[in-house]
Amino acid sequence: MSDPRSDVRDGLAWLIEYWPDLLEARLPGTPRPWRYEPLTAEQRAARDEEARQDRLERTEEALGESPAPVDVGVLSTALDLLVRADDFAAEVAEHALVEVLPPPRLGQLDARPYLAHARRHLTLDLEEWAAPIVQAMVDKVAAVLGLVVDGQLLAVVCPWCHGITDEQPVGGAHTWRVRELPGGQVAIVCESGHCEPPGREVGTWWGGAPCWPMSEWERLARLVQASEAAA
C-alpha cells in the first residue's frame, strides 16, 4: 500500500529543487526554466557544481547582493513563500514534538531548510491538512516560472469539443490536461471523452484520447489561436 504522504513529500521536494530558479527569476530578463523531465544524476551534479562556484563569489539567498534591478512581484512571491514555509515547518515540528527551526534572519531568503525540515518530520495524520498548503505553494512557484506540472488543467477550450451537443455536455469546458505518459513523455491530453479532431491535427492517441507531445505544442497553440479568432 502506497504512503499517502508521498504526494506531499514530492511537492516539498519539488519546491526545494526549484527554489534557486525562483530566486534567479527575481532578476528581470532571467529566462524561465522550461524544464519538466527530472534531472539525471550527471545533470544534477553539473548544476550543483555550478552553484557551488557561484556561491564562492556571492550569496544567492541574500537580499541586496546584486546591483541589478529586482522584479518586485517575484521577490514578493519568494518572501510570501518563505513565511508560509516557516509557519508550515513550525506546525509540523510542533506536532511531531521535534525542534522548531528559528525564523529566517533579516536578509535571508531561503525556504529550503524549512521545507526540508517539514518533509523530514511530516506524519501520516497531517497529510490531509498539509496537502492543500503544499499544493498552493507549488502552484505559486510554477505560475511564476511558467512551469508545466503533471495534471495541470489548461485554461483552453478544446476547438474540437466546442460543438458537442447537450447529450455530451462538455462543449466549452476546459478539457485539456498536461500528463506524463509512459516512458516519461509529456503531452497535452484532451480528457472530454468525446474529442475527435481531424487526423491531420492530432499529435497521437493515448488511452483512446487525442494528445499532443511537447514537440507539437507550438503548432497546437497556433490552431487554438486560429479557432479563437474564428469564434
TAZIGI-V603979 format. One line per field, one symbol per residue. burial: + if it has 16 or more other ideal C-beta (glycine too) atoms within 10 Angstrom, else -. A space follows every 50 residues. Layout:
burial->???
This chain:
burial->----+--++-++-++++++++++-++------------------------ ---------++---------+--++-++--++-+++-++++++------- +--+----+++++++++++-++---++--+--++--++-+++-++-+++- -----++++++--+-----++---+++++------+++++++-++-+--- -++-----++++-+-++--+-----------
